[in-house]
């Protein structure tokens, strides 16, 4: 326990030392839990029109022993790069997708809800390399005091925008694949207006509250006992470990009962943001889970 507390303190204190200066290329910290860095990630962040909450973000990756931006990426859930932005207090969650330029740079104009510290994750799959995730620490506006991370959501039910999302468990075991059942209701009844988002049933992002490592997985439907290895409803197919049903489009109606398979490598406390498409809008339900050895 002492080691984990010291790690958390160190992670918080290190933010001020690696914070991006506007316009200066920032080299990312490899953040894919259990993965291996095979590239180097960079970000240039520039405020737009002097507004410290609206930023032009420029991401790219290079080979580890080279300087030229990589120009070939594989799509993951219809996108070449997923950008996840989380505020230092863990209360803000943003999932965005930059546009890709032929020179290998990904460009995104992003508005943040308020000045403060943010963790910016770039999640992409350079061709022939596989998933690479980098974390960048961005100070939007003047330096603010360190805030405590919100780890209060230790309830199996999260209520958001009229929906209730229920998890079967808030406990994980490090190094073992967990199987978490998810049930979504609306007005006290099973939700009937859930759609895919980016061709997946939903998206689940886990951050280790201590070292800020990252896991991004997608649920599968309960409709097939074959789970990830078989054909799923509506012609969707499964795609191997920690992946999801892929739907032809995002207009289908999908069931409110899902299974989330996830493996975390480290014991400790995790924040989960579960993003789903209900009705005509995107919603994010958040939870705090504990992982033991």
DAJONOR-V159361 format. One record per helix or strand. SS is the DSSP state (A for helix, B for strand). FROM is the first residue (numbers start at 1). TO is the last residue. If there is no record, write none. Layout:
BEGIN
SS_FROM_TO / SS_FROM_TO
END
This chain:
BEGIN
A_2_18 / B_20_20 / B_26_27 / B_29_30 / B_32_32 / B_39_48 / B_51_63 / B_69_69 / B_73_74 / B_76_76 / B_79_79 / B_81_87 / B_93_96 / B_99_100 / B_106_111 / B_116_126 / B_130_140 / B_157_160 / B_163_167 / B_171_173 / B_177_186 / B_189_190 / B_194_195 / B_197_197 / B_200_200 / B_203_208 / B_214_217 / B_220_221 / A_227_229 / B_231_231 / A_233_235 / B_237_237 / B_246_246 / B_257_263 / B_268_278 / B_281_292
END
